[in-house]
Amino acid sequence: MAEQSANEHELAQLIVETLDLQDVDPADIEPEAPLFREGLGLDSIDALELSLAISQQYGVQLRADDKNNKAIFSSLQSLNAHIEQNRPAA
């Protein structure tokens, strides 16, 4: 199992809290594991809730019609990378 970076761990906590995943420890989310279907089992409603939380927390807008969403949301690692690349300067 790959180790989470500090930013990935922070994002994993946001995912667990936002989606109220009571049986999931943020530290147990593998950075490269899928977030949808066989991974955490998230669905499109979860993606919408998560997009709103990411927008509020990080200032990164995730649009429902973005053709790259499948890649962006494919894993904790890819979602974190997208946030880091698109985060507004502090």
Stockholm file with secondary structure:
# STOCKHOLM 1.0

chainA/1-90         MAEQSANEHELAQLIVETLDLQDVDPADIEPEAPLFREGLGLDSIDALELSLAISQQYGVQLRADDKNNKAIFSSLQSLNAHIEQNRPAA
#=GR chainA/1-90 SS CCCCCHHHHHHHHHHHHHTTCTTCCGGGSCTTSBSBTTSSCBCHHHHHHHHHHHHHHHCCCCCTTCTTHHHHTSBHHHHHHHHHHHCCCC
#=GC SS_cons        CCCCCHHHHHHHHHHHHHTTCTTCCGGGSCTTSBSBTTSSCBCHHHHHHHHHHHHHHHCCCCCTTCTTHHHHTSBHHHHHHHHHHHCCCC
//
